[in-house]
C-alpha cells in the first residue's frame, strides 16, 4: 500500500514538473514599441494594433498561447526578453549584434532604411548626408547607419515621430527610418516632406524577425512552423493587404 501511494505521489510530482515545463499553453507576453506604423501603433480603441500585432496574435492562436502585448521603448526590448517579456515583435531587423543576445525567428518582412527630407531638399546620395544633423530613433538600424556617416550630428529620439516633428521644426536636416513608417509619416505631411529611397544611399536590405530567448528551440520551432503555415495558407498576404498596402 505504501508503495502504491509513493507511486501516486511520484507520478503526480512528475506530472506537475511536466506541466510547468510545457511551453504550449498559457500566456505569451510579447514586447513591442507601438509607435511604428504600419507595423505597430495604438489603434482607435487605445489598444496596440498593426501588422506585427495581427501576425503575432495569429501565431498565438496557432500555437495555443494567449498573446499579451507589452508596449515599451524599442531600445529596451532586447534586454527585456526572458524577463519582462517572452518575445518581441517590433519591425526588428535581424543583426549580428542582436544575435549575440537573442535568437530570431525566420524573417517575415524585407525592409530598408529611407531618408525623410523636406520636399524642396535635393538630398539623394551618401555624400549629401555628410555633415548633416540627422534625426533617428534610438537603438535602431537607422541610428547605427547615421552614426557611421562622416561628420554627421546624430540626434536620437525615443519615438520616430518625434524625430519627424523636429524635421518639421527644422531642428534636424533629415530623418533615417525604415521604409514603411517613412511612407506613413510623409503621407501625413503631404507637400511638406518626402521620403528618399534607401538604395540611392547604398543601404542594405534588412529583414524583420521575432526576437526570442536564446536557446529556446521549442518555442522557436513552434513560432517558425506557425509562420510558415501563415505564409502558405494566404493569411500572410491578407495581413499585408489590410495593414501595409491599404494603410
Ligand atoms: N528595423 C529597425 C531596427 O530594427 C527599427 C525598428 C523600430 O524602430 N521599431 O532597428
py3Dmol code that shows the C-alpha trace and the ligand (Angstrom):
import py3Dmol

protein = """\
ATOM      1  CA  UNK A   1       0.000   0.000   0.000  1.00  0.00           C
ATOM      2  CA  UNK A   2       2.781   2.365   0.986  1.00  0.00           C
ATOM      3  CA  UNK A   3       4.469   1.608  -2.283  1.00  0.00           C
ATOM      4  CA  UNK A   4       1.219   2.366  -4.144  1.00  0.00           C
ATOM      5  CA  UNK A   5       0.871   5.827  -2.532  1.00  0.00           C
ATOM      6  CA  UNK A   6       4.536   6.534  -3.106  1.00  0.00           C
ATOM      7  CA  UNK A   7       3.966   5.769  -6.785  1.00  0.00           C
ATOM      8  CA  UNK A   8       0.942   8.069  -6.965  1.00  0.00           C
ATOM      9  CA  UNK A   9       2.896  10.864  -5.308  1.00  0.00           C
ATOM     10  CA  UNK A  10       5.859  10.367  -7.616  1.00  0.00           C
ATOM     11  CA  UNK A  11       3.565  10.287 -10.654  1.00  0.00           C
ATOM     12  CA  UNK A  12       1.770  13.491  -9.699  1.00  0.00           C
ATOM     13  CA  UNK A  13       5.050  15.228  -8.920  1.00  0.00           C
ATOM     14  CA  UNK A  14       6.278  14.237 -12.363  1.00  0.00           C
ATOM     15  CA  UNK A  15       3.082  15.499 -13.972  1.00  0.00           C
ATOM     16  CA  UNK A  16       3.472  18.786 -12.109  1.00  0.00           C
ATOM     17  CA  UNK A  17       7.022  19.136 -13.366  1.00  0.00           C
ATOM     18  CA  UNK A  18       5.938  18.281 -16.912  1.00  0.00           C
ATOM     19  CA  UNK A  19       3.085  20.810 -16.791  1.00  0.00           C
ATOM     20  CA  UNK A  20       5.325  23.597 -15.568  1.00  0.00           C
ATOM     21  CA  UNK A  21       7.889  22.887 -18.290  1.00  0.00           C
ATOM     22  CA  UNK A  22       5.336  22.708 -21.041  1.00  0.00           C
ATOM     23  CA  UNK A  23       5.509  25.778 -23.236  1.00  0.00           C
ATOM     24  CA  UNK A  24       2.468  25.143 -25.404  1.00  0.00           C
ATOM     25  CA  UNK A  25      -0.148  26.601 -23.128  1.00  0.00           C
ATOM     26  CA  UNK A  26      -0.792  29.806 -21.257  1.00  0.00           C
ATOM     27  CA  UNK A  27       0.206  33.347 -21.944  1.00  0.00           C
ATOM     28  CA  UNK A  28       2.929  34.543 -24.318  1.00  0.00           C
ATOM     29  CA  UNK A  29       3.979  38.042 -23.271  1.00  0.00           C
ATOM     30  CA  UNK A  30       5.068  39.963 -26.352  1.00  0.00           C
ATOM     31  CA  UNK A  31       7.030  43.205 -26.213  1.00  0.00           C
ATOM     32  CA  UNK A  32       6.598  45.830 -28.893  1.00  0.00           C
ATOM     33  CA  UNK A  33       7.017  49.567 -29.452  1.00  0.00           C
ATOM     34  CA  UNK A  34       3.571  50.684 -30.606  1.00  0.00           C
ATOM     35  CA  UNK A  35       4.883  53.750 -32.327  1.00  0.00           C
ATOM     36  CA  UNK A  36       5.926  52.415 -35.691  1.00  0.00           C
ATOM     37  CA  UNK A  37       3.064  52.386 -38.193  1.00  0.00           C
ATOM     38  CA  UNK A  38       2.005  50.311 -40.079  1.00  0.00           C
ATOM     39  CA  UNK A  39       3.717  47.543 -38.063  1.00  0.00           C
ATOM     40  CA  UNK A  40       2.631  48.643 -34.589  1.00  0.00           C
ATOM     41  CA  UNK A  41       0.669  51.605 -33.326  1.00  0.00           C
ATOM     42  CA  UNK A  42      -2.072  52.379 -30.837  1.00  0.00           C
ATOM     43  CA  UNK A  43      -5.427  51.850 -32.564  1.00  0.00           C
ATOM     44  CA  UNK A  44      -8.559  53.955 -32.207  1.00  0.00           C
ATOM     45  CA  UNK A  45      -9.688  51.785 -29.297  1.00  0.00           C
ATOM     46  CA  UNK A  46      -6.490  52.568 -27.358  1.00  0.00           C
ATOM     47  CA  UNK A  47      -5.058  49.060 -27.884  1.00  0.00           C
ATOM     48  CA  UNK A  48      -1.888  48.115 -29.813  1.00  0.00           C
ATOM     49  CA  UNK A  49      -2.666  47.227 -33.438  1.00  0.00           C
ATOM     50  CA  UNK A  50      -0.813  46.884 -36.731  1.00  0.00           C
ATOM     51  CA  UNK A  51       0.695  44.219 -38.979  1.00  0.00           C
ATOM     52  CA  UNK A  52       3.044  42.784 -36.336  1.00  0.00           C
ATOM     53  CA  UNK A  53       0.312  42.693 -33.694  1.00  0.00           C
ATOM     54  CA  UNK A  54      -2.083  40.882 -36.044  1.00  0.00           C
ATOM     55  CA  UNK A  55       0.723  38.491 -37.060  1.00  0.00           C
ATOM     56  CA  UNK A  56       1.722  37.558 -33.510  1.00  0.00           C
ATOM     57  CA  UNK A  57      -1.939  37.079 -32.494  1.00  0.00           C
ATOM     58  CA  UNK A  58      -2.342  34.719 -35.462  1.00  0.00           C
ATOM     59  CA  UNK A  59       0.801  32.858 -34.358  1.00  0.00           C
ATOM     60  CA  UNK A  60      -0.521  32.752 -30.782  1.00  0.00           C
ATOM     61  CA  UNK A  61      -3.798  31.167 -31.820  1.00  0.00           C
ATOM     62  CA  UNK A  62      -1.943  28.535 -33.881  1.00  0.00           C
ATOM     63  CA  UNK A  63       0.458  27.562 -31.075  1.00  0.00           C
ATOM     64  CA  UNK A  64      -2.200  27.722 -28.368  1.00  0.00           C
ATOM     65  CA  UNK A  65      -0.838  30.716 -26.476  1.00  0.00           C
ATOM     66  CA  UNK A  66      -2.789  33.765 -25.373  1.00  0.00           C
ATOM     67  CA  UNK A  67      -0.975  36.910 -26.571  1.00  0.00           C
ATOM     68  CA  UNK A  68      -0.491  39.725 -24.067  1.00  0.00           C
ATOM     69  CA  UNK A  69       1.174  42.829 -25.544  1.00  0.00           C
ATOM     70  CA  UNK A  70       3.618  44.941 -23.505  1.00  0.00           C
ATOM     71  CA  UNK A  71       4.265  48.334 -25.088  1.00  0.00           C
ATOM     72  CA  UNK A  72       7.752  49.636 -24.293  1.00  0.00           C
ATOM     73  CA  UNK A  73      10.684  51.619 -25.695  1.00  0.00           C
ATOM     74  CA  UNK A  74      12.281  49.953 -28.715  1.00  0.00           C
ATOM     75  CA  UNK A  75      15.781  50.143 -27.218  1.00  0.00           C
ATOM     76  CA  UNK A  76      14.597  48.284 -24.077  1.00  0.00           C
ATOM     77  CA  UNK A  77      13.106  45.275 -25.884  1.00  0.00           C
ATOM     78  CA  UNK A  78      16.142  43.009 -26.300  1.00  0.00           C
ATOM     79  CA  UNK A  79      17.191  43.231 -22.654  1.00  0.00           C
ATOM     80  CA  UNK A  80      13.613  42.520 -21.517  1.00  0.00           C
ATOM     81  CA  UNK A  81      13.374  39.195 -23.399  1.00  0.00           C
ATOM     82  CA  UNK A  82      13.354  36.339 -20.896  1.00  0.00           C
ATOM     83  CA  UNK A  83      12.341  38.585 -18.001  1.00  0.00           C
ATOM     84  CA  UNK A  84       9.575  41.151 -18.531  1.00  0.00           C
ATOM     85  CA  UNK A  85       8.592  39.699 -21.917  1.00  0.00           C
ATOM     86  CA  UNK A  86       8.836  36.289 -23.596  1.00  0.00           C
ATOM     87  CA  UNK A  87       9.456  37.505 -27.151  1.00  0.00           C
ATOM     88  CA  UNK A  88       9.482  40.787 -29.098  1.00  0.00           C
ATOM     89  CA  UNK A  89       7.829  41.735 -32.383  1.00  0.00           C
ATOM     90  CA  UNK A  90       8.663  45.303 -33.344  1.00  0.00           C
ATOM     91  CA  UNK A  91       9.693  45.546 -37.001  1.00  0.00           C
ATOM     92  CA  UNK A  92      13.002  44.417 -35.558  1.00  0.00           C
ATOM     93  CA  UNK A  93      15.831  43.902 -38.034  1.00  0.00           C
ATOM     94  CA  UNK A  94      17.979  40.805 -37.647  1.00  0.00           C
ATOM     95  CA  UNK A  95      21.539  41.986 -36.900  1.00  0.00           C
ATOM     96  CA  UNK A  96      24.675  40.099 -35.917  1.00  0.00           C
ATOM     97  CA  UNK A  97      24.976  42.198 -32.761  1.00  0.00           C
ATOM     98  CA  UNK A  98      21.436  41.383 -31.618  1.00  0.00           C
ATOM     99  CA  UNK A  99      22.074  37.723 -32.394  1.00  0.00           C
ATOM    100  CA  UNK A 100      24.660  37.721 -29.586  1.00  0.00           C
ATOM    101  CA  UNK A 101      21.806  38.187 -27.092  1.00  0.00           C
ATOM    102  CA  UNK A 102      18.671  36.701 -28.676  1.00  0.00           C
ATOM    103  CA  UNK A 103      17.578  34.167 -31.256  1.00  0.00           C
ATOM    104  CA  UNK A 104      15.475  35.276 -34.216  1.00  0.00           C
ATOM    105  CA  UNK A 105      12.594  33.519 -35.925  1.00  0.00           C
ATOM    106  CA  UNK A 106      12.691  33.073 -39.669  1.00  0.00           C
ATOM    107  CA  UNK A 107      12.348  36.524 -41.260  1.00  0.00           C
ATOM    108  CA  UNK A 108       8.826  37.686 -42.086  1.00  0.00           C
ATOM    109  CA  UNK A 109       9.384  41.008 -43.898  1.00  0.00           C
ATOM    110  CA  UNK A 110      12.026  42.673 -46.061  1.00  0.00           C
ATOM    111  CA  UNK A 111      12.781  46.318 -45.294  1.00  0.00           C
ATOM    112  CA  UNK A 112      15.368  49.041 -45.938  1.00  0.00           C
ATOM    113  CA  UNK A 113      16.110  52.454 -44.418  1.00  0.00           C
ATOM    114  CA  UNK A 114      14.680  55.556 -46.141  1.00  0.00           C
ATOM    115  CA  UNK A 115      15.648  59.196 -45.674  1.00  0.00           C
ATOM    116  CA  UNK A 116      12.858  61.680 -44.930  1.00  0.00           C
ATOM    117  CA  UNK A 117      13.638  65.207 -46.151  1.00  0.00           C
ATOM    118  CA  UNK A 118      11.729  68.464 -46.718  1.00  0.00           C
ATOM    119  CA  UNK A 119      10.122  68.332 -50.221  1.00  0.00           C
ATOM    120  CA  UNK A 120      12.424  71.046 -51.554  1.00  0.00           C
ATOM    121  CA  UNK A 121      15.602  69.198 -50.447  1.00  0.00           C
ATOM    122  CA  UNK A 122      17.741  67.579 -53.157  1.00  0.00           C
ATOM    123  CA  UNK A 123      19.456  65.070 -50.819  1.00  0.00           C
ATOM    124  CA  UNK A 124      19.946  61.936 -52.916  1.00  0.00           C
ATOM    125  CA  UNK A 125      23.311  60.324 -52.109  1.00  0.00           C
ATOM    126  CA  UNK A 126      25.540  59.329 -49.205  1.00  0.00           C
ATOM    127  CA  UNK A 127      27.797  62.347 -49.880  1.00  0.00           C
ATOM    128  CA  UNK A 128      24.774  64.637 -49.405  1.00  0.00           C
ATOM    129  CA  UNK A 129      24.272  63.249 -45.878  1.00  0.00           C
ATOM    130  CA  UNK A 130      27.809  64.084 -44.718  1.00  0.00           C
ATOM    131  CA  UNK A 131      27.936  66.809 -42.079  1.00  0.00           C
ATOM    132  CA  UNK A 132      24.141  66.993 -41.661  1.00  0.00           C
ATOM    133  CA  UNK A 133      22.126  66.913 -38.451  1.00  0.00           C
ATOM    134  CA  UNK A 134      20.269  63.618 -38.671  1.00  0.00           C
ATOM    135  CA  UNK A 135      17.298  62.507 -36.576  1.00  0.00           C
ATOM    136  CA  UNK A 136      16.938  58.797 -35.760  1.00  0.00           C
ATOM    137  CA  UNK A 137      15.110  56.502 -33.386  1.00  0.00           C
ATOM    138  CA  UNK A 138      17.413  55.430 -30.548  1.00  0.00           C
ATOM    139  CA  UNK A 139      18.948  51.984 -30.881  1.00  0.00           C
ATOM    140  CA  UNK A 140      17.611  51.269 -34.361  1.00  0.00           C
ATOM    141  CA  UNK A 141      19.418  50.306 -37.542  1.00  0.00           C
ATOM    142  CA  UNK A 142      18.772  53.861 -38.801  1.00  0.00           C
ATOM    143  CA  UNK A 143      20.668  55.093 -35.737  1.00  0.00           C
ATOM    144  CA  UNK A 144      23.598  52.715 -36.451  1.00  0.00           C
ATOM    145  CA  UNK A 145      23.783  53.869 -40.093  1.00  0.00           C
ATOM    146  CA  UNK A 146      23.681  57.568 -39.144  1.00  0.00           C
ATOM    147  CA  UNK A 147      26.490  57.170 -36.609  1.00  0.00           C
ATOM    148  CA  UNK A 148      28.783  55.979 -39.405  1.00  0.00           C
ATOM    149  CA  UNK A 149      28.141  58.990 -41.661  1.00  0.00           C
ATOM    150  CA  UNK A 150      31.110  61.291 -41.944  1.00  0.00           C
ATOM    151  CA  UNK A 151      30.705  64.488 -39.882  1.00  0.00           C
ATOM    152  CA  UNK A 152      27.028  63.867 -39.129  1.00  0.00           C
ATOM    153  CA  UNK A 153      25.480  65.098 -35.881  1.00  0.00           C
ATOM    154  CA  UNK A 154      23.058  62.372 -34.842  1.00  0.00           C
ATOM    155  CA  UNK A 155      20.083  63.251 -32.648  1.00  0.00           C
ATOM    156  CA  UNK A 156      18.438  60.202 -31.098  1.00  0.00           C
ATOM    157  CA  UNK A 157      14.741  60.175 -30.262  1.00  0.00           C
ATOM    158  CA  UNK A 158      12.809  57.571 -28.294  1.00  0.00           C
ATOM    159  CA  UNK A 159       9.996  57.866 -30.867  1.00  0.00           C
ATOM    160  CA  UNK A 160      10.481  58.088 -34.618  1.00  0.00           C
ATOM    161  CA  UNK A 161       7.554  60.509 -34.731  1.00  0.00           C
ATOM    162  CA  UNK A 162       9.447  62.983 -32.517  1.00  0.00           C
ATOM    163  CA  UNK A 163      12.331  62.923 -35.000  1.00  0.00           C
ATOM    164  CA  UNK A 164       9.850  63.698 -37.792  1.00  0.00           C
ATOM    165  CA  UNK A 165       8.394  66.569 -35.748  1.00  0.00           C
ATOM    166  CA  UNK A 166      11.873  68.030 -35.310  1.00  0.00           C
ATOM    167  CA  UNK A 167      12.384  67.759 -39.078  1.00  0.00           C
ATOM    168  CA  UNK A 168       9.187  69.806 -39.497  1.00  0.00           C
ATOM    169  CA  UNK A 169      10.586  72.315 -36.950  1.00  0.00           C
ATOM    170  CA  UNK A 170      13.894  72.496 -38.809  1.00  0.00           C
ATOM    171  CA  UNK A 171      15.905  71.109 -35.855  1.00  0.00           C
ATOM    172  CA  UNK A 172      17.234  68.247 -37.993  1.00  0.00           C
ATOM    173  CA  UNK A 173      18.026  68.145 -41.726  1.00  0.00           C
ATOM    174  CA  UNK A 174      16.634  64.662 -42.356  1.00  0.00           C
ATOM    175  CA  UNK A 175      15.411  61.518 -40.600  1.00  0.00           C
ATOM    176  CA  UNK A 176      16.676  57.997 -41.292  1.00  0.00           C
ATOM    177  CA  UNK A 177      13.957  55.440 -40.576  1.00  0.00           C
ATOM    178  CA  UNK A 178      12.525  52.218 -42.017  1.00  0.00           C
ATOM    179  CA  UNK A 179      10.728  52.430 -45.373  1.00  0.00           C
ATOM    180  CA  UNK A 180       7.102  51.761 -44.390  1.00  0.00           C
ATOM    181  CA  UNK A 181       6.961  54.095 -41.360  1.00  0.00           C
ATOM    182  CA  UNK A 182       8.743  56.729 -43.512  1.00  0.00           C
ATOM    183  CA  UNK A 183       5.978  56.423 -46.124  1.00  0.00           C
ATOM    184  CA  UNK A 184       3.267  56.697 -43.445  1.00  0.00           C
ATOM    185  CA  UNK A 185       4.897  59.757 -41.865  1.00  0.00           C
ATOM    186  CA  UNK A 186       5.435  61.655 -45.145  1.00  0.00           C
ATOM    187  CA  UNK A 187       1.880  60.950 -46.235  1.00  0.00           C
ATOM    188  CA  UNK A 188       0.700  62.757 -43.090  1.00  0.00           C
ATOM    189  CA  UNK A 189       2.694  65.807 -44.265  1.00  0.00           C
ATOM    190  CA  UNK A 190       1.995  65.664 -47.959  1.00  0.00           C
ATOM    191  CA  UNK A 191       3.624  68.559 -49.837  1.00  0.00           C
ATOM    192  CA  UNK A 192       5.983  69.286 -46.902  1.00  0.00           C
ATOM    193  CA  UNK A 193       8.046  66.105 -46.510  1.00  0.00           C
ATOM    194  CA  UNK A 194       9.116  63.365 -48.898  1.00  0.00           C
ATOM    195  CA  UNK A 195      10.864  60.007 -48.473  1.00  0.00           C
ATOM    196  CA  UNK A 196      14.021  59.195 -50.454  1.00  0.00           C
ATOM    197  CA  UNK A 197      14.621  55.535 -51.310  1.00  0.00           C
ATOM    198  CA  UNK A 198      17.415  53.844 -49.381  1.00  0.00           C
ATOM    199  CA  UNK A 199      19.137  52.197 -52.336  1.00  0.00           C
ATOM    200  CA  UNK A 200      20.264  55.655 -53.538  1.00  0.00           C
ATOM    201  CA  UNK A 201      22.415  55.805 -50.391  1.00  0.00           C
ATOM    202  CA  UNK A 202      23.640  52.232 -50.714  1.00  0.00           C
ATOM    203  CA  UNK A 203      21.673  50.998 -47.684  1.00  0.00           C
ATOM    204  CA  UNK A 204      21.326  47.212 -47.399  1.00  0.00           C
ATOM    205  CA  UNK A 205      18.102  45.226 -47.337  1.00  0.00           C
ATOM    206  CA  UNK A 206      17.033  44.381 -43.781  1.00  0.00           C
ATOM    207  CA  UNK A 207      14.874  41.506 -42.556  1.00  0.00           C
ATOM    208  CA  UNK A 208      12.354  41.716 -39.723  1.00  0.00           C
ATOM    209  CA  UNK A 209      12.012  38.740 -37.404  1.00  0.00           C
ATOM    210  CA  UNK A 210      10.602  37.891 -33.997  1.00  0.00           C
ATOM    211  CA  UNK A 211      13.236  38.048 -31.248  1.00  0.00           C
ATOM    212  CA  UNK A 212      13.151  35.127 -28.813  1.00  0.00           C
ATOM    213  CA  UNK A 213      15.132  33.933 -25.797  1.00  0.00           C
ATOM    214  CA  UNK A 214      18.469  32.427 -26.787  1.00  0.00           C
ATOM    215  CA  UNK A 215      18.370  28.643 -26.915  1.00  0.00           C
ATOM    216  CA  UNK A 216      14.581  28.163 -26.580  1.00  0.00           C
ATOM    217  CA  UNK A 217      14.448  25.837 -29.567  1.00  0.00           C
ATOM    218  CA  UNK A 218      10.994  24.523 -28.603  1.00  0.00           C
ATOM    219  CA  UNK A 219       9.422  27.951 -28.858  1.00  0.00           C
ATOM    220  CA  UNK A 220      11.433  28.764 -31.999  1.00  0.00           C
ATOM    221  CA  UNK A 221      10.217  25.598 -33.724  1.00  0.00           C
ATOM    222  CA  UNK A 222       6.595  26.379 -32.872  1.00  0.00           C
ATOM    223  CA  UNK A 223       6.806  30.008 -33.982  1.00  0.00           C
ATOM    224  CA  UNK A 224       8.629  29.145 -37.221  1.00  0.00           C
ATOM    225  CA  UNK A 225       6.107  26.422 -38.092  1.00  0.00           C
ATOM    226  CA  UNK A 226       3.215  28.823 -37.451  1.00  0.00           C
ATOM    227  CA  UNK A 227       4.919  31.486 -39.614  1.00  0.00           C
ATOM    228  CA  UNK A 228       5.338  29.001 -42.463  1.00  0.00           C
ATOM    229  CA  UNK A 229       1.686  27.934 -42.223  1.00  0.00           C
ATOM    230  CA  UNK A 230       0.543  31.572 -42.137  1.00  0.00           C
ATOM    231  CA  UNK A 231       2.529  32.264 -45.327  1.00  0.00           C
ATOM    232  CA  UNK A 232       1.373  29.074 -47.052  1.00  0.00           C
ATOM    233  CA  UNK A 233      -2.362  29.441 -46.436  1.00  0.00           C
ATOM    234  CA  UNK A 234      -2.721  33.057 -47.613  1.00  0.00           C
ATOM    235  CA  UNK A 235      -3.108  34.620 -44.147  1.00  0.00           C
ATOM    236  CA  UNK A 236       0.200  36.465 -44.519  1.00  0.00           C
ATOM    237  CA  UNK A 237      -0.864  38.072 -47.811  1.00  0.00           C
ATOM    238  CA  UNK A 238      -4.212  39.053 -46.292  1.00  0.00           C
ATOM    239  CA  UNK A 239      -2.438  40.832 -43.392  1.00  0.00           C
ATOM    240  CA  UNK A 240      -0.096  42.611 -45.843  1.00  0.00           C
ATOM    241  CA  UNK A 241      -3.141  43.822 -47.793  1.00  0.00           C
ATOM    242  CA  UNK A 242      -5.000  45.012 -44.702  1.00  0.00           C
ATOM    243  CA  UNK A 243      -2.155  46.637 -42.794  1.00  0.00           C
ATOM    244  CA  UNK A 244       0.518  47.591 -45.324  1.00  0.00           C
ATOM    245  CA  UNK A 245      -0.963  48.045 -48.779  1.00  0.00           C
ATOM    246  CA  UNK A 246      -4.147  49.760 -47.631  1.00  0.00           C
ATOM    247  CA  UNK A 247      -2.508  51.808 -44.869  1.00  0.00           C
TER     248      UNK A 247
END
"""
ligand_1 = """\
10
LIG
N 14.022 47.956 -38.095
C 14.663 48.881 -37.213
C 15.529 48.147 -36.222
O 15.361 47.008 -36.018
C 13.682 49.807 -36.483
C 12.665 49.099 -35.642
C 11.758 50.017 -34.834
O 12.046 51.186 -34.626
N 10.681 49.505 -34.353
O 16.394 48.707 -35.623
"""
view = py3Dmol.view(width=600, height=400)
view.addModel(protein, "pdb")
view.setStyle({"model": 0}, {"cartoon": {"style": "trace"}})
view.addModel(ligand_1, "xyz")
view.setStyle({"model": 1}, {"stick": {}})
view.zoomTo()
view.show()
